[in-house]
Amino acid sequence: MLLGAIALSRTFFGVLLVVAYGLGMALTLTSAALLLSGGNRLAALGERRLPALRRYTPYGSVLTALAVLAVGVGLTVCSLL
């Protein structure tokens, strides 16, 4: 982004984009960490309200990892085509 903005003689805009991207990434990672740190409470609450969820709770981290992997592979394949 920054190099493209410099090539278009819009350096300040490129710096602004990089800073906004960094802030957004920091906010996203902080939100994810806070959500995961309270994840046990959320899972327990969900299990009480939806007893069928108890069967799938142990597989949550594996399913999340597989979802991230699938998105990554999909993006890689799309970029190569």
N, CA, C and O atoms as a Maestro MAE file, in Angstrom:
{
 s_m_m2io_version
 :::
 2.0.0
}

f_m_ct {
 s_m_title
 :::
 protein
 m_atom[324] {
  # First column is atom index #
  i_m_mmod_type
  r_m_x_coord
  r_m_y_coord
  r_m_z_coord
  i_m_residue_number
  s_m_chain_name
  s_m_pdb_residue_name
  s_m_pdb_atom_name
  i_m_atomic_number
  :::
  1 25 0.824 -1.186 0.000 1 A "MET " " N  " 7
  2 3 0.000 0.000 0.000 1 A "MET " " CA " 6
  3 2 0.870 1.252 0.000 1 A "MET " " C  " 6
  4 15 0.656 2.187 -0.771 1 A "MET " " O  " 8
  5 25 1.840 1.237 0.874 2 A "LEU " " N  " 7
  6 3 2.685 2.419 1.001 2 A "LEU " " CA " 6
  7 2 3.472 2.678 -0.282 2 A "LEU " " C  " 6
  8 15 3.575 3.821 -0.727 2 A "LEU " " O  " 8
  9 25 4.023 1.631 -0.872 3 A "LEU " " N  " 7
  10 3 4.792 1.818 -2.105 3 A "LEU " " CA " 6
  11 2 3.904 2.291 -3.256 3 A "LEU " " C  " 6
  12 15 4.315 3.117 -4.070 3 A "LEU " " O  " 8
  13 25 2.687 1.759 -3.314 4 A "GLY " " N  " 7
  14 3 1.746 2.204 -4.346 4 A "GLY " " CA " 6
  15 2 1.371 3.662 -4.170 4 A "GLY " " C  " 6
  16 15 1.258 4.405 -5.145 4 A "GLY " " O  " 8
  17 25 1.178 4.072 -2.918 5 A "ALA " " N  " 7
  18 3 0.842 5.470 -2.651 5 A "ALA " " CA " 6
  19 2 2.013 6.386 -2.979 5 A "ALA " " C  " 6
  20 15 1.814 7.491 -3.482 5 A "ALA " " O  " 8
  21 25 3.224 5.936 -2.699 6 A "ILE " " N  " 7
  22 3 4.410 6.743 -3.034 6 A "ILE " " CA " 6
  23 2 4.526 6.883 -4.550 6 A "ILE " " C  " 6
  24 15 4.843 7.961 -5.052 6 A "ILE " " O  " 8
  25 25 4.268 5.788 -5.285 7 A "ALA " " N  " 7
  26 3 4.341 5.837 -6.747 7 A "ALA " " CA " 6
  27 2 3.309 6.800 -7.323 7 A "ALA " " C  " 6
  28 15 3.529 7.380 -8.386 7 A "ALA " " O  " 8
  29 25 2.185 6.973 -6.630 8 A "LEU " " N  " 7
  30 3 1.144 7.896 -7.086 8 A "LEU " " CA " 6
  31 2 1.308 9.291 -6.496 8 A "LEU " " C  " 6
  32 15 0.429 10.140 -6.642 8 A "LEU " " O  " 8
  33 25 2.435 9.523 -5.829 9 A "SER " " N  " 7
  34 3 2.737 10.808 -5.179 9 A "SER " " CA " 6
  35 2 1.708 11.160 -4.100 9 A "SER " " C  " 6
  36 15 1.346 12.323 -3.926 9 A "SER " " O  " 8
  37 25 1.258 10.158 -3.398 10 A "ARG " " N  " 7
  38 3 0.317 10.351 -2.289 10 A "ARG " " CA " 6
  39 2 0.878 9.664 -1.042 10 A "ARG " " C  " 6
  40 15 0.256 8.763 -0.478 10 A "ARG " " O  " 8
  41 25 2.050 10.104 -0.631 11 A "THR " " N  " 7
  42 3 2.756 9.472 0.476 11 A "THR " " CA " 6
  43 2 1.962 9.541 1.772 11 A "THR " " C  " 6
  44 15 1.866 8.547 2.492 11 A "THR " " O  " 8
  45 25 1.392 10.700 2.077 12 A "PHE " " N  " 7
  46 3 0.648 10.857 3.323 12 A "PHE " " CA " 6
  47 2 -0.535 9.886 3.374 12 A "PHE " " C  " 6
  48 15 -0.815 9.305 4.423 12 A "PHE " " O  " 8
  49 25 -1.217 9.712 2.266 13 A "PHE " " N  " 7
  50 3 -2.338 8.777 2.195 13 A "PHE " " CA " 6
  51 2 -1.861 7.354 2.457 13 A "PHE " " C  " 6
  52 15 -2.541 6.598 3.152 13 A "PHE " " O  " 8
  53 25 -0.719 6.978 1.922 14 A "GLY " " N  " 7
  54 3 -0.160 5.645 2.144 14 A "GLY " " CA " 6
  55 2 0.191 5.413 3.599 14 A "GLY " " C  " 6
  56 15 -0.078 4.347 4.152 14 A "GLY " " O  " 8
  57 25 0.799 6.427 4.222 15 A "VAL " " N  " 7
  58 3 1.130 6.316 5.640 15 A "VAL " " CA " 6
  59 2 -0.150 6.189 6.463 15 A "VAL " " C  " 6
  60 15 -0.219 5.396 7.402 15 A "VAL " " O  " 8
  61 25 -1.151 6.970 6.105 16 A "LEU " " N  " 7
  62 3 -2.434 6.904 6.803 16 A "LEU " " CA " 6
  63 2 -3.062 5.514 6.661 16 A "LEU " " C  " 6
  64 15 -3.613 4.990 7.629 16 A "LEU " " O  " 8
  65 25 -2.989 4.918 5.486 17 A "LEU " " N  " 7
  66 3 -3.515 3.569 5.287 17 A "LEU " " CA " 6
  67 2 -2.776 2.542 6.135 17 A "LEU " " C  " 6
  68 15 -3.397 1.659 6.726 17 A "LEU " " O  " 8
  69 25 -1.462 2.654 6.197 18 A "VAL " " N  " 7
  70 3 -0.672 1.706 6.985 18 A "VAL " " CA " 6
  71 2 -0.993 1.847 8.472 18 A "VAL " " C  " 6
  72 15 -1.113 0.843 9.175 18 A "VAL " " O  " 8
  73 25 -1.130 3.070 8.952 19 A "VAL " " N  " 7
  74 3 -1.468 3.291 10.357 19 A "VAL " " CA " 6
  75 2 -2.871 2.756 10.656 19 A "VAL " " C  " 6
  76 15 -3.078 2.118 11.688 19 A "VAL " " O  " 8
  77 25 -3.818 3.004 9.783 20 A "ALA " " N  " 7
  78 3 -5.180 2.508 9.978 20 A "ALA " " CA " 6
  79 2 -5.206 0.980 9.968 20 A "ALA " " C  " 6
  80 15 -5.921 0.362 10.756 20 A "ALA " " O  " 8
  81 25 -4.437 0.386 9.089 21 A "TYR " " N  " 7
  82 3 -4.355 -1.071 9.042 21 A "TYR " " CA " 6
  83 2 -3.781 -1.614 10.352 21 A "TYR " " C  " 6
  84 15 -4.299 -2.586 10.901 21 A "TYR " " O  " 8
  85 25 -2.724 -0.993 10.846 22 A "GLY " " N  " 7
  86 3 -2.102 -1.422 12.097 22 A "GLY " " CA " 6
  87 2 -3.054 -1.296 13.275 22 A "GLY " " C  " 6
  88 15 -3.125 -2.190 14.118 22 A "GLY " " O  " 8
  89 25 -3.788 -0.186 13.338 23 A "LEU " " N  " 7
  90 3 -4.755 -0.007 14.426 23 A "LEU " " CA " 6
  91 2 -5.882 -1.024 14.337 23 A "LEU " " C  " 6
  92 15 -6.317 -1.565 15.353 23 A "LEU " " O  " 8
  93 25 -6.347 -1.281 13.142 24 A "GLY " " N  " 7
  94 3 -7.397 -2.275 12.964 24 A "GLY " " CA " 6
  95 2 -6.939 -3.669 13.353 24 A "GLY " " C  " 6
  96 15 -7.684 -4.427 13.973 24 A "GLY " " O  " 8
  97 25 -5.708 -4.004 12.985 25 A "MET " " N  " 7
  98 3 -5.163 -5.314 13.352 25 A "MET " " CA " 6
  99 2 -4.995 -5.426 14.864 25 A "MET " " C  " 6
  100 15 -5.304 -6.465 15.449 25 A "MET " " O  " 8
  101 25 -4.507 -4.359 15.499 26 A "ALA " " N  " 7
  102 3 -4.347 -4.365 16.949 26 A "ALA " " CA " 6
  103 2 -5.692 -4.518 17.650 26 A "ALA " " C  " 6
  104 15 -5.808 -5.272 18.616 26 A "ALA " " O  " 8
  105 25 -6.699 -3.813 17.169 27 A "LEU " " N  " 7
  106 3 -8.032 -3.906 17.759 27 A "LEU " " CA " 6
  107 2 -8.619 -5.308 17.578 27 A "LEU " " C  " 6
  108 15 -9.234 -5.852 18.494 27 A "LEU " " O  " 8
  109 25 -8.425 -5.883 16.402 28 A "THR " " N  " 7
  110 3 -8.936 -7.227 16.140 28 A "THR " " CA " 6
  111 2 -8.260 -8.264 17.022 28 A "THR " " C  " 6
  112 15 -8.933 -9.120 17.596 28 A "THR " " O  " 8
  113 25 -6.939 -8.198 17.136 29 A "LEU " " N  " 7
  114 3 -6.221 -9.172 17.957 29 A "LEU " " CA " 6
  115 2 -6.544 -9.010 19.433 29 A "LEU " " C  " 6
  116 15 -6.651 -10.003 20.154 29 A "LEU " " O  " 8
  117 25 -6.701 -7.768 19.896 30 A "THR " " N  " 7
  118 3 -7.070 -7.534 21.287 30 A "THR " " CA " 6
  119 2 -8.463 -8.072 21.563 30 A "THR " " C  " 6
  120 15 -8.689 -8.697 22.599 30 A "THR " " O  " 8
  121 25 -9.392 -7.842 20.660 31 A "SER " " N  " 7
  122 3 -10.754 -8.355 20.824 31 A "SER " " CA " 6
  123 2 -10.765 -9.877 20.849 31 A "SER " " C  " 6
  124 15 -11.470 -10.480 21.658 31 A "SER " " O  " 8
  125 25 -10.000 -10.494 19.981 32 A "ALA " " N  " 7
  126 3 -9.935 -11.957 19.949 32 A "ALA " " CA " 6
  127 2 -9.345 -12.507 21.245 32 A "ALA " " C  " 6
  128 15 -9.829 -13.508 21.774 32 A "ALA " " O  " 8
  129 25 -8.302 -11.856 21.754 33 A "ALA " " N  " 7
  130 3 -7.690 -12.308 23.005 33 A "ALA " " CA " 6
  131 2 -8.661 -12.172 24.168 33 A "ALA " " C  " 6
  132 15 -8.748 -13.067 25.009 33 A "ALA " " O  " 8
  133 25 -9.391 -11.063 24.225 34 A "LEU " " N  " 7
  134 3 -10.365 -10.892 25.302 34 A "LEU " " CA " 6
  135 2 -11.493 -11.906 25.196 34 A "LEU " " C  " 6
  136 15 -11.965 -12.425 26.207 34 A "LEU " " O  " 8
  137 25 -11.920 -12.186 23.986 35 A "LEU " " N  " 7
  138 3 -12.972 -13.169 23.789 35 A "LEU " " CA " 6
  139 2 -12.504 -14.562 24.187 35 A "LEU " " C  " 6
  140 15 -13.239 -15.313 24.827 35 A "LEU " " O  " 8
  141 25 -11.275 -14.904 23.805 36 A "LEU " " N  " 7
  142 3 -10.757 -16.231 24.132 36 A "LEU " " CA " 6
  143 2 -10.466 -16.385 25.621 36 A "LEU " " C  " 6
  144 15 -10.609 -17.480 26.166 36 A "LEU " " O  " 8
  145 25 -10.062 -15.312 26.280 37 A "SER " " N  " 7
  146 3 -9.791 -15.418 27.715 37 A "SER " " CA " 6
  147 2 -11.075 -15.649 28.503 37 A "SER " " C  " 6
  148 15 -11.040 -16.264 29.569 37 A "SER " " O  " 8
  149 25 -12.196 -15.170 28.002 38 A "GLY " " N  " 7
  150 3 -13.475 -15.427 28.645 38 A "GLY " " CA " 6
  151 2 -14.251 -16.525 27.952 38 A "GLY " " C  " 6
  152 15 -15.451 -16.682 28.176 38 A "GLY " " O  " 8
  153 25 -13.572 -17.281 27.114 39 A "GLY " " N  " 7
  154 3 -14.231 -18.297 26.312 39 A "GLY " " CA " 6
  155 2 -14.848 -19.425 27.121 39 A "GLY " " C  " 6
  156 15 -15.886 -19.966 26.740 39 A "GLY " " O  " 8
  157 25 -14.220 -19.784 28.233 40 A "ASN " " N  " 7
  158 3 -14.768 -20.868 29.045 40 A "ASN " " CA " 6
  159 2 -16.126 -20.486 29.619 40 A "ASN " " C  " 6
  160 15 -17.041 -21.308 29.673 40 A "ASN " " O  " 8
  161 25 -16.249 -19.237 30.046 41 A "ARG " " N  " 7
  162 3 -17.535 -18.783 30.575 41 A "ARG " " CA " 6
  163 2 -18.596 -18.772 29.481 41 A "ARG " " C  " 6
  164 15 -19.739 -19.168 29.706 41 A "ARG " " O  " 8
  165 25 -18.204 -18.315 28.295 42 A "LEU " " N  " 7
  166 3 -19.168 -18.291 27.184 42 A "LEU " " CA " 6
  167 2 -19.579 -19.696 26.778 42 A "LEU " " C  " 6
  168 15 -20.749 -19.941 26.482 42 A "LEU " " O  " 8
  169 25 -18.630 -20.617 26.762 43 A "ALA " " N  " 7
  170 3 -18.947 -22.001 26.398 43 A "ALA " " CA " 6
  171 2 -19.868 -22.629 27.440 43 A "ALA " " C  " 6
  172 15 -20.812 -23.337 27.091 43 A "ALA " " O  " 8
  173 25 -19.595 -22.371 28.716 44 A "ALA " " N  " 7
  174 3 -20.454 -22.920 29.772 44 A "ALA " " CA " 6
  175 2 -21.862 -22.349 29.675 44 A "ALA " " C  " 6
  176 15 -22.843 -23.070 29.860 44 A "ALA " " O  " 8
  177 25 -21.962 -21.058 29.386 45 A "LEU " " N  " 7
  178 3 -23.277 -20.443 29.242 45 A "LEU " " CA " 6
  179 2 -24.027 -21.045 28.053 45 A "LEU " " C  " 6
  180 15 -25.221 -21.331 28.141 45 A "LEU " " O  " 8
  181 25 -23.323 -21.230 26.958 46 A "GLY " " N  " 7
  182 3 -23.940 -21.825 25.777 46 A "GLY " " CA " 6
  183 2 -24.367 -23.261 26.010 46 A "GLY " " C  " 6
  184 15 -25.401 -23.690 25.497 46 A "GLY " " O  " 8
  185 25 -23.578 -24.020 26.785 47 A "GLU " " N  " 7
  186 3 -23.928 -25.409 27.076 47 A "GLU " " CA " 6
  187 2 -25.177 -25.489 27.942 47 A "GLU " " C  " 6
  188 15 -25.984 -26.405 27.787 47 A "GLU " " O  " 8
  189 25 -25.339 -24.533 28.855 48 A "ARG " " N  " 7
  190 3 -26.539 -24.536 29.691 48 A "ARG " " CA " 6
  191 2 -27.788 -24.226 28.875 48 A "ARG " " C  " 6
  192 15 -28.848 -24.813 29.089 48 A "ARG " " O  " 8
  193 25 -27.644 -23.299 27.944 49 A "ARG " " N  " 7
  194 3 -28.806 -22.910 27.131 49 A "ARG " " CA " 6
  195 2 -29.078 -23.886 25.999 49 A "ARG " " C  " 6
  196 15 -30.230 -24.108 25.628 49 A "ARG " " O  " 8
  197 25 -28.026 -24.467 25.452 50 A "LEU " " N  " 7
  198 3 -28.166 -25.422 24.344 50 A "LEU " " CA " 6
  199 2 -27.424 -26.706 24.705 50 A "LEU " " C  " 6
  200 15 -26.233 -26.822 24.416 50 A "LEU " " O  " 8
  201 25 -28.088 -27.657 25.322 51 A "PRO " " N  " 7
  202 3 -27.399 -28.886 25.751 51 A "PRO " " CA " 6
  203 2 -26.754 -29.656 24.594 51 A "PRO " " C  " 6
  204 15 -25.758 -30.348 24.802 51 A "PRO " " O  " 8
  205 25 -27.294 -29.549 23.400 52 A "ALA " " N  " 7
  206 3 -26.708 -30.255 22.254 52 A "ALA " " CA " 6
  207 2 -25.335 -29.689 21.897 52 A "ALA " " C  " 6
  208 15 -24.542 -30.361 21.237 52 A "ALA " " O  " 8
  209 25 -25.051 -28.464 22.326 53 A "LEU " " N  " 7
  210 3 -23.758 -27.842 22.045 53 A "LEU " " CA " 6
  211 2 -22.624 -28.541 22.786 53 A "LEU " " C  " 6
  212 15 -21.474 -28.491 22.350 53 A "LEU " " O  " 8
  213 25 -22.940 -29.190 23.898 54 A "ARG " " N  " 7
  214 3 -21.930 -29.871 24.706 54 A "ARG " " CA " 6
  215 2 -21.172 -30.915 23.894 54 A "ARG " " C  " 6
  216 15 -19.989 -31.154 24.136 54 A "ARG " " O  " 8
  217 25 -21.839 -31.527 22.948 55 A "ARG " " N  " 7
  218 3 -21.215 -32.554 22.111 55 A "ARG " " CA " 6
  219 2 -20.129 -31.962 21.214 55 A "ARG " " C  " 6
  220 15 -19.150 -32.644 20.908 55 A "ARG " " O  " 8
  221 25 -20.284 -30.699 20.784 56 A "TYR " " N  " 7
  222 3 -19.357 -30.097 19.826 56 A "TYR " " CA " 6
  223 2 -18.311 -29.189 20.477 56 A "TYR " " C  " 6
  224 15 -17.354 -28.792 19.812 56 A "TYR " " O  " 8
  225 25 -18.467 -28.858 21.733 57 A "THR " " N  " 7
  226 3 -17.552 -27.931 22.398 57 A "THR " " CA " 6
  227 2 -16.095 -28.397 22.367 57 A "THR " " C  " 6
  228 15 -15.218 -27.570 22.115 57 A "THR " " O  " 8
  229 25 -15.789 -29.671 22.609 58 A "PRO " " N  " 7
  230 3 -14.375 -30.082 22.591 58 A "PRO " " CA " 6
  231 2 -13.701 -29.914 21.225 58 A "PRO " " C  " 6
  232 15 -12.474 -29.846 21.139 58 A "PRO " " O  " 8
  233 25 -14.494 -29.848 20.173 59 A "TYR " " N  " 7
  234 3 -13.934 -29.758 18.823 59 A "TYR " " CA " 6
  235 2 -13.862 -28.325 18.305 59 A "TYR " " C  " 6
  236 15 -13.496 -28.101 17.151 59 A "TYR " " O  " 8
  237 25 -14.203 -27.367 19.138 60 A "GLY " " N  " 7
  238 3 -14.254 -25.974 18.698 60 A "GLY " " CA " 6
  239 2 -12.934 -25.459 18.171 60 A "GLY " " C  " 6
  240 15 -12.891 -24.829 17.115 60 A "GLY " " O  " 8
  241 25 -11.845 -25.719 18.900 61 A "SER " " N  " 7
  242 3 -10.544 -25.201 18.459 61 A "SER " " CA " 6
  243 2 -10.076 -25.878 17.170 61 A "SER " " C  " 6
  244 15 -9.474 -25.234 16.311 61 A "SER " " O  " 8
  245 25 -10.350 -27.164 17.038 62 A "VAL " " N  " 7
  246 3 -9.954 -27.882 15.826 62 A "VAL " " CA " 6
  247 2 -10.757 -27.377 14.630 62 A "VAL " " C  " 6
  248 15 -10.205 -27.170 13.550 62 A "VAL " " O  " 8
  249 25 -12.054 -27.180 14.824 63 A "LEU " " N  " 7
  250 3 -12.888 -26.680 13.729 63 A "LEU " " CA " 6
  251 2 -12.487 -25.264 13.328 63 A "LEU " " C  " 6
  252 15 -12.510 -24.922 12.146 63 A "LEU " " O  " 8
  253 25 -12.118 -24.442 14.308 64 A "THR " " N  " 7
  254 3 -11.665 -23.090 13.997 64 A "THR " " CA " 6
  255 2 -10.368 -23.123 13.193 64 A "THR " " C  " 6
  256 15 -10.213 -22.390 12.216 64 A "THR " " O  " 8
  257 25 -9.437 -23.982 13.614 65 A "ALA " " N  " 7
  258 3 -8.166 -24.100 12.886 65 A "ALA " " CA " 6
  259 2 -8.400 -24.595 11.463 65 A "ALA " " C  " 6
  260 15 -7.760 -24.115 10.528 65 A "ALA " " O  " 8
  261 25 -9.306 -25.545 11.293 66 A "LEU " " N  " 7
  262 3 -9.613 -26.037 9.943 66 A "LEU " " CA " 6
  263 2 -10.265 -24.962 9.083 66 A "LEU " " C  " 6
  264 15 -10.009 -24.885 7.882 66 A "LEU " " O  " 8
  265 25 -11.107 -24.133 9.696 67 A "ALA " " N  " 7
  266 3 -11.738 -23.038 8.946 67 A "ALA " " CA " 6
  267 2 -10.696 -22.032 8.480 67 A "ALA " " C  " 6
  268 15 -10.738 -21.585 7.334 67 A "ALA " " O  " 8
  269 25 -9.760 -21.672 9.354 68 A "VAL " " N  " 7
  270 3 -8.701 -20.735 8.978 68 A "VAL " " CA " 6
  271 2 -7.834 -21.340 7.880 68 A "VAL " " C  " 6
  272 15 -7.462 -20.653 6.929 68 A "VAL " " O  " 8
  273 25 -7.515 -22.610 8.010 69 A "LEU " " N  " 7
  274 3 -6.722 -23.291 6.987 69 A "LEU " " CA " 6
  275 2 -7.454 -23.311 5.650 69 A "LEU " " C  " 6
  276 15 -6.842 -23.069 4.609 69 A "LEU " " O  " 8
  277 25 -8.745 -23.595 5.664 70 A "ALA " " N  " 7
  278 3 -9.522 -23.642 4.420 70 A "ALA " " CA " 6
  279 2 -9.566 -22.278 3.743 70 A "ALA " " C  " 6
  280 15 -9.437 -22.185 2.522 70 A "ALA " " O  " 8
  281 25 -9.745 -21.225 4.526 71 A "VAL " " N  " 7
  282 3 -9.759 -19.873 3.946 71 A "VAL " " CA " 6
  283 2 -8.395 -19.543 3.358 71 A "VAL " " C  " 6
  284 15 -8.310 -18.978 2.268 71 A "VAL " " O  " 8
  285 25 -7.332 -19.888 4.065 72 A "GLY " " N  " 7
  286 3 -5.984 -19.626 3.569 72 A "GLY " " CA " 6
  287 2 -5.681 -20.372 2.281 72 A "GLY " " C  " 6
  288 15 -5.105 -19.807 1.351 72 A "GLY " " O  " 8
  289 25 -6.065 -21.628 2.228 73 A "VAL " " N  " 7
  290 3 -5.849 -22.421 1.011 73 A "VAL " " CA " 6
  291 2 -6.687 -21.859 -0.133 73 A "VAL " " C  " 6
  292 15 -6.218 -21.758 -1.267 73 A "VAL " " O  " 8
  293 25 -7.927 -21.496 0.175 74 A "GLY " " N  " 7
  294 3 -8.791 -20.917 -0.852 74 A "GLY " " CA " 6
  295 2 -8.237 -19.636 -1.425 74 A "GLY " " C  " 6
  296 15 -8.256 -19.438 -2.640 74 A "GLY " " O  " 8
  297 25 -7.737 -18.753 -0.558 75 A "LEU " " N  " 7
  298 3 -7.138 -17.496 -1.025 75 A "LEU " " CA " 6
  299 2 -5.882 -17.750 -1.849 75 A "LEU " " C  " 6
  300 15 -5.634 -17.070 -2.845 75 A "LEU " " O  " 8
  301 25 -5.089 -18.740 -1.423 76 A "THR " " N  " 7
  302 3 -3.871 -19.066 -2.173 76 A "THR " " CA " 6
  303 2 -4.217 -19.583 -3.560 76 A "THR " " C  " 6
  304 15 -3.602 -19.181 -4.548 76 A "THR " " O  " 8
  305 25 -5.190 -20.465 -3.634 77 A "VAL " " N  " 7
  306 3 -5.594 -21.019 -4.939 77 A "VAL " " CA " 6
  307 2 -6.149 -19.931 -5.828 77 A "VAL " " C  " 6
  308 15 -5.850 -19.894 -7.021 77 A "VAL " " O  " 8
  309 25 -6.955 -19.040 -5.266 78 A "CYS " " N  " 7
  310 3 -7.516 -17.936 -6.063 78 A "CYS " " CA " 6
  311 2 -6.429 -17.002 -6.579 78 A "CYS " " C  " 6
  312 15 -6.526 -16.483 -7.691 78 A "CYS " " O  " 8
  313 25 -5.397 -16.790 -5.772 79 A "SER " " N  " 7
  314 3 -4.336 -15.886 -6.222 79 A "SER " " CA " 6
  315 2 -3.467 -16.524 -7.312 79 A "SER " " C  " 6
  316 15 -2.863 -15.819 -8.120 79 A "SER " " O  " 8
  317 25 -3.408 -17.844 -7.329 80 A "LEU " " N  " 7
  318 3 -2.604 -18.516 -8.352 80 A "LEU " " CA " 6
  319 2 -3.343 -18.668 -9.675 80 A "LEU " " C  " 6
  320 15 -2.717 -18.868 -10.716 80 A "LEU " " O  " 8
  321 25 -4.648 -18.575 -9.643 81 A "LEU " " N  " 7
  322 3 -5.417 -18.750 -10.889 81 A "LEU " " CA " 6
  323 2 -5.570 -17.463 -11.647 81 A "LEU " " C  " 6
  324 15 -6.188 -17.443 -12.711 81 A "LEU " " O  " 8
  :::
 }
 m_bond[323] {
  # First column is bond index #
  i_m_from
  i_m_to
  i_m_order
  :::
  1 1 2 1
  2 2 3 1
  3 3 4 2
  4 3 5 1
  5 5 6 1
  6 6 7 1
  7 7 8 2
  8 7 9 1
  9 9 10 1
  10 10 11 1
  11 11 12 2
  12 11 13 1
  13 13 14 1
  14 14 15 1
  15 15 16 2
  16 15 17 1
  17 17 18 1
  18 18 19 1
  19 19 20 2
  20 19 21 1
  21 21 22 1
  22 22 23 1
  23 23 24 2
  24 23 25 1
  25 25 26 1
  26 26 27 1
  27 27 28 2
  28 27 29 1
  29 29 30 1
  30 30 31 1
  31 31 32 2
  32 31 33 1
  33 33 34 1
  34 34 35 1
  35 35 36 2
  36 35 37 1
  37 37 38 1
  38 38 39 1
  39 39 40 2
  40 39 41 1
  41 41 42 1
  42 42 43 1
  43 43 44 2
  44 43 45 1
  45 45 46 1
  46 46 47 1
  47 47 48 2
  48 47 49 1
  49 49 50 1
  50 50 51 1
  51 51 52 2
  52 51 53 1
  53 53 54 1
  54 54 55 1
  55 55 56 2
  56 55 57 1
  57 57 58 1
  58 58 59 1
  59 59 60 2
  60 59 61 1
  61 61 62 1
  62 62 63 1
  63 63 64 2
  64 63 65 1
  65 65 66 1
  66 66 67 1
  67 67 68 2
  68 67 69 1
  69 69 70 1
  70 70 71 1
  71 71 72 2
  72 71 73 1
  73 73 74 1
  74 74 75 1
  75 75 76 2
  76 75 77 1
  77 77 78 1
  78 78 79 1
  79 79 80 2
  80 79 81 1
  81 81 82 1
  82 82 83 1
  83 83 84 2
  84 83 85 1
  85 85 86 1
  86 86 87 1
  87 87 88 2
  88 87 89 1
  89 89 90 1
  90 90 91 1
  91 91 92 2
  92 91 93 1
  93 93 94 1
  94 94 95 1
  95 95 96 2
  96 95 97 1
  97 97 98 1
  98 98 99 1
  99 99 100 2
  100 99 101 1
  101 101 102 1
  102 102 103 1
  103 103 104 2
  104 103 105 1
  105 105 106 1
  106 106 107 1
  107 107 108 2
  108 107 109 1
  109 109 110 1
  110 110 111 1
  111 111 112 2
  112 111 113 1
  113 113 114 1
  114 114 115 1
  115 115 116 2
  116 115 117 1
  117 117 118 1
  118 118 119 1
  119 119 120 2
  120 119 121 1
  121 121 122 1
  122 122 123 1
  123 123 124 2
  124 123 125 1
  125 125 126 1
  126 126 127 1
  127 127 128 2
  128 127 129 1
  129 129 130 1
  130 130 131 1
  131 131 132 2
  132 131 133 1
  133 133 134 1
  134 134 135 1
  135 135 136 2
  136 135 137 1
  137 137 138 1
  138 138 139 1
  139 139 140 2
  140 139 141 1
  141 141 142 1
  142 142 143 1
  143 143 144 2
  144 143 145 1
  145 145 146 1
  146 146 147 1
  147 147 148 2
  148 147 149 1
  149 149 150 1
  150 150 151 1
  151 151 152 2
  152 151 153 1
  153 153 154 1
  154 154 155 1
  155 155 156 2
  156 155 157 1
  157 157 158 1
  158 158 159 1
  159 159 160 2
  160 159 161 1
  161 161 162 1
  162 162 163 1
  163 163 164 2
  164 163 165 1
  165 165 166 1
  166 166 167 1
  167 167 168 2
  168 167 169 1
  169 169 170 1
  170 170 171 1
  171 171 172 2
  172 171 173 1
  173 173 174 1
  174 174 175 1
  175 175 176 2
  176 175 177 1
  177 177 178 1
  178 178 179 1
  179 179 180 2
  180 179 181 1
  181 181 182 1
  182 182 183 1
  183 183 184 2
  184 183 185 1
  185 185 186 1
  186 186 187 1
  187 187 188 2
  188 187 189 1
  189 189 190 1
  190 190 191 1
  191 191 192 2
  192 191 193 1
  193 193 194 1
  194 194 195 1
  195 195 196 2
  196 195 197 1
  197 197 198 1
  198 198 199 1
  199 199 200 2
  200 199 201 1
  201 201 202 1
  202 202 203 1
  203 203 204 2
  204 203 205 1
  205 205 206 1
  206 206 207 1
  207 207 208 2
  208 207 209 1
  209 209 210 1
  210 210 211 1
  211 211 212 2
  212 211 213 1
  213 213 214 1
  214 214 215 1
  215 215 216 2
  216 215 217 1
  217 217 218 1
  218 218 219 1
  219 219 220 2
  220 219 221 1
  221 221 222 1
  222 222 223 1
  223 223 224 2
  224 223 225 1
  225 225 226 1
  226 226 227 1
  227 227 228 2
  228 227 229 1
  229 229 230 1
  230 230 231 1
  231 231 232 2
  232 231 233 1
  233 233 234 1
  234 234 235 1
  235 235 236 2
  236 235 237 1
  237 237 238 1
  238 238 239 1
  239 239 240 2
  240 239 241 1
  241 241 242 1
  242 242 243 1
  243 243 244 2
  244 243 245 1
  245 245 246 1
  246 246 247 1
  247 247 248 2
  248 247 249 1
  249 249 250 1
  250 250 251 1
  251 251 252 2
  252 251 253 1
  253 253 254 1
  254 254 255 1
  255 255 256 2
  256 255 257 1
  257 257 258 1
  258 258 259 1
  259 259 260 2
  260 259 261 1
  261 261 262 1
  262 262 263 1
  263 263 264 2
  264 263 265 1
  265 265 266 1
  266 266 267 1
  267 267 268 2
  268 267 269 1
  269 269 270 1
  270 270 271 1
  271 271 272 2
  272 271 273 1
  273 273 274 1
  274 274 275 1
  275 275 276 2
  276 275 277 1
  277 277 278 1
  278 278 279 1
  279 279 280 2
  280 279 281 1
  281 281 282 1
  282 282 283 1
  283 283 284 2
  284 283 285 1
  285 285 286 1
  286 286 287 1
  287 287 288 2
  288 287 289 1
  289 289 290 1
  290 290 291 1
  291 291 292 2
  292 291 293 1
  293 293 294 1
  294 294 295 1
  295 295 296 2
  296 295 297 1
  297 297 298 1
  298 298 299 1
  299 299 300 2
  300 299 301 1
  301 301 302 1
  302 302 303 1
  303 303 304 2
  304 303 305 1
  305 305 306 1
  306 306 307 1
  307 307 308 2
  308 307 309 1
  309 309 310 1
  310 310 311 1
  311 311 312 2
  312 311 313 1
  313 313 314 1
  314 314 315 1
  315 315 316 2
  316 315 317 1
  317 317 318 1
  318 318 319 1
  319 319 320 2
  320 319 321 1
  321 321 322 1
  322 322 323 1
  323 323 324 2
  :::
 }
}
